[in-house]
Amino acid sequence: MMPFMNCFRLLLQTEARARSRALEKAGNKIAARIAIIAITISNSINVKPL
């Protein structure tokens, strides 16, 4: 019974890490997208109309 519990605990830890990394990557993509939008808006404001 003990080997099963150890494997089950390892499985839960692995799933938690994978979920955590997925959320980190998603957060980084959102932050990068917001930064790109801010730069684009800033550049658009600085362009002088003809």
C-alpha positions in Angstrom: 0.0 0.0 0.0 2.9 2.4 0.7 4.3 2.4 -2.8 0.9 3.3 -4.2 0.6 6.2 -1.8 4.1 7.5 -2.7 3.3 7.3 -6.5 -0.1 9.0 -5.9 1.6 11.8 -3.9 4.2 12.2 -6.7 1.5 12.4 -9.3 -0.3 15.1 -7.4 2.9 17.1 -7.0 3.7 16.8 -10.7 0.2 17.9 -11.7 0.4 20.9 -9.3 3.8 22.0 -10.8 2.5 21.6 -14.4 -0.6 23.7 -13.6 1.6 26.3 -11.9 4.0 26.6 -14.9 1.1 26.8 -17.3 -0.4 29.7 -15.3 3.0 31.5 -15.2 3.4 31.2 -19.0 -0.1 32.5 -19.5 0.6 35.4 -17.2 3.8 36.3 -19.0 2.1 36.3 -22.4 -0.7 38.5 -21.1 1.9 40.9 -19.6 3.9 41.0 -22.8 0.7 41.7 -24.8 -0.2 44.6 -22.6 3.3 46.0 -22.9 3.1 45.8 -26.7 -0.3 47.5 -26.7 1.0 50.3 -24.5 4.0 50.8 -26.9 1.7 50.8 -29.9 -0.6 53.4 -28.4 2.4 55.6 -27.4 3.8 55.4 -30.9 0.4 56.2 -32.4 0.0 59.3 -30.2 3.5 60.6 -31.1 2.8 60.4 -34.9 1.9 63.8 -36.3 -0.9 64.0 -38.8 -0.1 65.5 -42.2 
